[in-house]
Amino acid sequence: MPNLSAMHEGLIAALSPSVRALALRGNVRSFRKNSVIINEGELGDALYVLLQGIVKVFATDPDGREIIYGAIGAGDYFGEMSLDGGPRSASVMTIEPCVCAVVSRASLREHLAEEPEFALNLVGQVIRRARAATETARNMALMDVYGRVVATLESFEGEGSEAAPVELRQITHQAIASRVGASREMVSRLLKDLEKGGYISLGVKRITLQKKLPARW
């Protein structure tokens, strides 16, 4: 078990038991905001348990355009998709300062041998993320930009209603644009129209869903 500071011990103690046992096998590292932890296409040999902060998972095309698959918060892990020795399927960047426990492939194998129930956790994680990637691809192929924006907004906390508005924090127009494959200007125009219609309210890195968003606009 690596030597841990009191702060790191506290972060690991806050994890679920199954993830905590995994994190204790790793080396704790800190990353600054906007640090690229994983590069798409590189060979992967480690899994990362996120102890503090938020990261985004994204890919880029040859022209440098970015599409965001989603965000991962503290208590979860990432990098498991390439532990077969294959190339990374996406990049991961911090969107605020982060702390991770970096678990090598060899340490993960030891963990699976000693804690076989964690294999079910790992398989479930892979399935959930594969489903999310499939849904993203389906939306990109079958929905127009407005439909993709609505699907993205309602994917975080569900639909808003007058009785129970939903507030989304740390979300920007550019982040939505990257996630739906559209320009920031187009997304901003759609959001302004929805605000004028009373469906949402906009703030600094904040969007509140005031009621169910219309299926078409």
Buried (B, 14 or more C-beta within 10 A) or exposed (E): EEEBEEEBEEBBEEBEEBBBBBBBBBBBEBBEEEBEBBEBEEEBEBBBBBBBBBBBBBBEEEEEEBBBBBBBEBBBBBBBBBBEEEEBBBBBBBBEBBBBBBBBBEBBEEBBEEBEEBEEBBEEBEEEBEEBBEEBEEBEEEBEBBBBBBBBBBBBEEEBEEEEEBBBEEBBBBBBBBBBBBBBEBBBEBBEEBBEEEBBBBEEEEBBBBBEBEEEB
